[in-house]
Amino acid sequence: MNRSLSVVLWVVVSVLGTIATAVVAMHRSEPINALWLVTAATCCYALGYRFYSKFIAAKILAVDALRATPAERLENGRDFLVTNKWVVFGHHFAAIAGPGPLVGPVLAAQFGYLPGMLWVLAGAVFAGCVQDFVILLFSVRRDGKSLTEMAKEETGVVGGVVAYAAVIAILIILLAVIALVVVNALKDSPWGTFTIAMTIPIALLMGFYLRRIRPGKVLEVSVLGFVLVLLAIWGGQSISQHSGAAHVFTLSAQALAISIFIYAFAASVMPVWLLLAPRDYLSTFVKLGTIGLLGAGIVAIHPTLHMPAFTRFVDGTGPVFSGKIFPFAFITIACGAISGFHSLISSGTTPKLIARETETRMVGYGAMMAESAVAVMAIIAACVLQPGVYFAINSPAGIVGQTAAAACSTISNWGFPVTAADMQGLAQAVGEQTLFNRTGGAPAFAVGMAHIFSQSLGGGTVMALWYHFAVMFEALFILTILDAGTRVARFMIQDALGHIYKPLGRTSWYPSIIFTSALIVAAWGYFLWQGVKDPLGGINSLWPLFGIANQLLATVALCVATTIIIKMHRARYAAVTLIPLVWLVAVTFTASWHKIFDPNPRIGFVAQAHALAAGPPTGATARLIFNNRLDAAVTALLLVMVALVLFESARQWIGVLSGRREASVKETPFVMTRLTEERA
Amino acid sequence: MIQIRNAMRILISTLREIFDEAAYERFLESTHAARSSTSYAAFWRERESKRPKPRCC
């Protein structure tokens, strides 16, 4: 492009971005149109990608198009494979995009739309995208090594062990919390439960079709599966209106939790091709389509946000989860801003597919920007709801009251008017018996998404279908993560147990498969059960725990990245990863401290245990006290582990900078690429 | 027109990669096998021995 034209274009983008961000940040009192948020986000991402990521690529990482990547040097047609950059981008995005960027921003909307929006934009551009990009590039330069291997090599054995333990811990907590989101979305909902239950035989049918009828024709069978899922959504309406059938599919939270334990165990033990892989294909198919559709819907109808910029709950007294904006907004929204889990994917399959180092920028930085855009859509979906409706859906009965009248009175007294008739009308419109106390974020997101979809396609008469489509969409890919995550954790445990007793490490030995699967399901199942029985809805304690674990993993990834940058003699640019690291340390350490020691029983685990002990004893008191102490211990353990990595990393930095330690990075030696332009 | 065709080609390649169709084709090529339920079973046996791909939250 002509240089002058390029300068003019970027000046226009900068001015537009500044105006849109200023409007979003300064707008008060009247509802704001969602297009301001979309414009601010688009401009910020464009500027971040064009200038910041380019600066990182050129000045710090010195990405080299002539350096052969592992995909070229080690190409074997299986793990290592030179792949088109757009294909890798799609593959990477499909792996990092999950329910996190949808659920977290919906929960954080209790503070208003502004805190979440600013954190998603700044967090993604300056932290999340940077983390994904640098870890991907460093893994490419180390033959596609994983984060735990890089942590061990660059920061020492402690780093490797802690990264490994953090991954297991985060998986366990993540699986528990997302299972809780599904439970809360499906409890007492015969329509939703029927639709999701039907996805199991549909996935089995897809597996059988792929294996026996049309081997390997995945896209074809995914379209077939998608049509069957749409039929299941449509059929769910009839089920919910038939008293006998509705009774069968109306499950309590406990019954749903038990069903999920059985499902996840079965999915982990069964052959991958039979259930896990077809469900993964189906969920990816639905996920990519729905995200695209939601984005188009938001732009097409550009709805008005009814949630104010800030709510009164910035003081930490929120009903959705307790705690002030700092640090809790920053651990509640992880995946849309920065997620440690992404570093596992950036150092997993993706680095083995990259054809040229220069493509890591588009794949690492760019895919995270797309994920952040999904979080912006979630903020919009949550904030198009009337605030009273949002709080009625997301507040647990233990806070707002057990009856519809009590809940409406409490929420209206907070300054967010809502009536029982409004909620009843909305519940009927979406085909549910009630929408009160549907904590977890998924039902509120589904209502917001149905609101947007029904305005663009079909009108209010099809709102129930859109709502259940949205619930199915969320539950489908949460269940995919549950079975894939249980399997990943099972492999990791088998790896570790193999050092103690060799047969336990064999991934095809059935006693080991059953034992380790049961171990993992029991571990996350314990936390899920704790959340299901929690009178405050479970999300209040489990989501922050997940956020802390995820952000602590990001801390480990940024420690590794900073160590490598310093060892590369780029210390003067280390602030690029060091500032996000310092911010995350401040956020996670403060949040952990509050979750353990805060004197408010709604925030601090220890204070809640004391409050329970001082209160009237019930049959569940002893268990609840133990659970709170366990949550405190888990948080403290994660904190100590990450503090050790920080300490080890700081020792490395000081050693290298003072000249006492040799600055040697463990990169694979340079090999000139032989790829022609067309092949890459 | 060529650009649209190229974009469609890349989109289909991306979907084929995400949905493991391309991986199966490569497996058939490397093992010199034909598309069949037996070769598809062998493809999955090989995949199951490896650590599964993580899916993020």
Interface residues (C-beta under 8 A of the other chain):
Chain A: G77 R78 D79 L81 T83 N84 W86 V87 F89 G90 H91 A94 A95 I96 A97 G98 P99 G100 L174 I178 L210 R211 R212 P215 G216 K217 V218 L219 S222 P271 V272 W273 L276 A277 D280 Y281 T284 F285 A334 C335 S339 F341 H342 L344 I345 G348 T349 T480 I481 A484 G485 R487 V488 F491 M492 T507 S508 F546 N550
Chain B: I10 S13 T14 L15 R16 E17 I18 F19 D20 E21 A23 Y24 E25 R26 F27 E29 S30 R35 S36 S37 S39 Y40 A41 F43 W44 E46 R47 E48 S49 K50 R51 P52 K53 P54 R55 C56 C57
